[in-house]
């Protein structure tokens, strides 16, 4: 989904020489929480309710507004906007299309949309998130480890203990995985059912430690749960960047299946 689908298109403007109190009145009258600051047709920045609350009412808007407007293209999707806003530590971005200001978007709106991509059972992001991360890294030619994590004998767990217990296992195991992969540069999702995908930019030695921890039988709700892992090593695979995300995730998935069939804990490519 592109941010143009969720942005605010009603743009209220104010000039930089107006008072902060006037800006507050204008926001109240227009039922908006931000104004675009424009002088002579040029965008200078934004002034928000937070800005006016923290500034003296007699100061002018130029003193209270955000000094550098942050821009996003209407073609950015919500994941790109989410990461850009967090990277820039900015709560709001102006949205441009072919040099025309067509709206603005706030971090809160983006986060609300992103929340729809969270898996309600595990609390982890779902497959579209990890696909965005993977495709972005491939586009940037940034190598990464791709782990496809598939629980062993999950069907048997459901048959023996019932599906509600199986849901509890997924929920608890998701928490275990999250606690294992807290390094900066780790991206985890529940891919489908009892399958999880991890993208990580850590070293080969660290990823082997991850695999050891993930595949080791773990006590979850008084039963031991283990996983098979398919591993595509983007640092050692020569043609890594010539492959699509679809090809890489398929290779990692097949790797986990091969590991299950061979009764090993992991299958590594690269």
Beta strands, then each sheet from edge to edge (+ up, - down):
strand 1: 13-14
strand 2: 34-39
strand 3: 42-48
strand 4: 71-73
strand 5: 92-97
strand 6: 100-106
strand 7: 145-151
strand 8: 186-192
strand 9: 195-200
strand 10: 218-220
strand 11: 223-225
strand 12: 227-233
strand 13: 266-269
sheet 1: 1+ 2+ 3-
sheet 2: 4+ 5+ 6-
sheet 3: 8+ 9- 7+ 12- 13-
sheet 4: 10+ 11-
end
